[in-house]
Amino acid sequence: MTTRNYYSPEQKAAIAALHWDEKQTLSQISRENKISISAVRRWVREYSPAVNDNGEKITKKTVSELEARIAELEQDNQILREAVTLMDKYSREQIKKSNRRLV
């Protein structure tokens, strides 16, 4: 029975950095670290660095997390817009009722 190794995101990023920073091939990284080449390939893809407008390095995984957060915030905004619309409608009705009482 084989034991399964677990790697933290930091370890995965460090292994992926061997490909990008030290220009090692995927097969070299796989052999030296005793990790399947498919795992190394996936980590390189997930943790490949890109540079944003501020010159900061970001990874595809970070981009995916940010996109998920944006979708969540857009959903929250939609809920708030609907709540404001309902509150506005209710307020207008209350003003009309109070105006009728005054007349």
N, C-alpha and C positions, 0 to 999 in steps of 0.2 A: 504494500500500500504506500503510495507516495504522499508526501505532505505538501500542502499548498503554501506557497510563500505569499505573503501580503506586503504590498509596498504602499507607503504613504504618498500623498500627492507630491511632497517635496522630493522623495526618492525617485519618483517617476520623472519629475522635471529634471532632476540631476542626470538621470540616465539619458533622457532625450537631449539634454545639452551636450552630451558627448558627440552626438551626431552633428548638431549645429555649430558648436563652438570649437570642438577639437577635430571636426571633419572625419570622424570614424564612420565606417560603413555600418549598416544595420546588422550585417552578419558578424562583424567584429564585436559589436556591442553585445549581441546575443550570445556569442561564444564565451566572451570574457566574463559576462555576468550570469551565465547559465539561465538565461531567460529566453522564452520562445521568441522567434523573430516576429511573429504576428503581434505579440504584446509590445515589443519594442517599436514596431511600425505604428501601432495605435497610439502609443505614448508620444512618439515623435510628432504625429499628426495633432494630437490633443494639446501638446505643450509647445508647439512651434511658436517662436516669438514673432511678434509683429510690433511695429512702433506706431503709437497713436500721435495725434497732433502735438501733444506736449512733449514728445520724445520719450515717453515711458514705454517699456516693453510690456506687451499684453499677449496672452495666449488665446487660442481658439476656445479653450474651455472657459476662460474668463469672459470672452465675448458671449458665449452661450448662456452663462449665468446672468450677465447683464441684460441680454435679450429677454430672458425669463422674468427678470425683475421689472423691466419696462412693460411687458405684457401685464404683469400683476398690477402695476401702478395705473396703467391705462384702464383696466377693469375697475379699480378703485375710483378713478376719476369719473367714469361713466355712472357708477352708483351715486356718487356725490352730485353729479349734474341732475340726475333724476330726482334726488332728494330735494335739491334746491328748487326744481320746477314744481314739485308738490307743495313745498313750503310757500312758494310765491303764490301759487293758486289759492292755497288756504288763506294766506294773508289778504289777498284781494277780496275773497269772499267775506272775511271778517270786517274789512273796511266798508264794504257795501252794506253789511248788516248794521254796522254802527251808524252809518250815514242815514239809513232808513229810520232808525230810532230817533235821530235828531230832527227829522223833518216832520 
